[in-house]
């Protein structure tokens, strides 16, 4: 924390970033006490500029941020909290304070699949597949897996990329049908990467 250069007001901007998706969730401010409390508890703490008081993210809403890492930028004038966000990060109910996630392609595609499940637009292949149920979707995942294996062993890289994309898409549809968020899968992958 010695590397942190606080402003004249005793504050430093803090960017909260998803440990799973790399998405920027929000920007707030911290003082020395907030940083110390964050390190001591593993929960994100900030200093409210308007109220002038220490606050823990999610203390009232339940939308907490478990802090996995605290980093200081090269100039010491900004801090990064790498967090596991529970629920939406923004007080408006949005996933991030910057609107809808712009994160990775899989995250965006999972969001589109969830939108199709909710809105059921006419003519949507995704909506139709979801209506057919888990067994049909699982069968489709199996078919796409076989096609991916065939492409990997006997076709060119472009065909393999296309089949792998089909497999990932159908897997996301299956996760949506089972109401298993992509973040849960990313958590599992993250645990395996350690």
ABEGO torsion letter per residue (X at the ends): XAABBBBAAGBBBBBBBBAAAGBBABBBBBBAAAAAAAAAAGBBBBBBAAAGBBBBBGAAAGBBBBBABBBBBAAGABBBBBBBBBEBABAAGBABAAEBBABBAAAAAAAAAAAAAAAGBBGBAAAAAAAAEAAAAAAAAAAAAAAAAAAAAABBAAAAAAAAAAAAAAAAAAAAAAGBBAAAAAAAAAAAAX
